[in-house]
């Protein structure tokens, strides 16, 4: 069974640009969650999507947005990039029902903002 | 609101020695507790989880953890550490059907030969 796939793995952007990151969950998983990981703040929850609807949202500004498609694939977008957005962005998928809390993480997309 | 504290930022142990990584949580109801491991440049891999039942849970790679409600702790243990266990370890707490999990700051494990 293929794991959670995130693309791109690495990217460099400049301040003011926008970026879109993609996540393909494990087949059959309907929930996709996004986390930001930085040395200073650690792992922070961004949002969770389930059946194309945002189910939960963390405490991030509106520049951070996401969506989920009918095949459960998800994208997150960060607009007007700031230096502080440099981070490892992790996507995780989980099944619906029993085991819903058991997250399987992808390898992450490392974003550098210059 | 739930929170997690991992008191040790960095731990060094010799290969073959035992290991215990500490985790304290704060949560009003029954917590869902997890330990994840992250190798450099990689995502997080689930080691074990506790939802209910037996307070001693077994995980992958020979790890185990014990839930102690009275101490609000969920410490991770391994009887004999291997060099390949060098990584960063994260404790996390969540609630049922909510993937807004709170992670500890992590404990970096170094294994001496």
Interface residues (C-beta under 8 A of the other chain):
Chain A: X4 X31 X33 X42 X43 X45 X48 X55 X56 X58 X90 X92 X94 X100 X101 X102 X103 X104 X105 X106 X107 X108
Chain B: X32 X36 X41 X42 X43 X44 X45 X46 X49 X51 X90 X92 X94 X95 X96 X97 X98 X99 X100 X101 X102 X103 X104 X105 X106
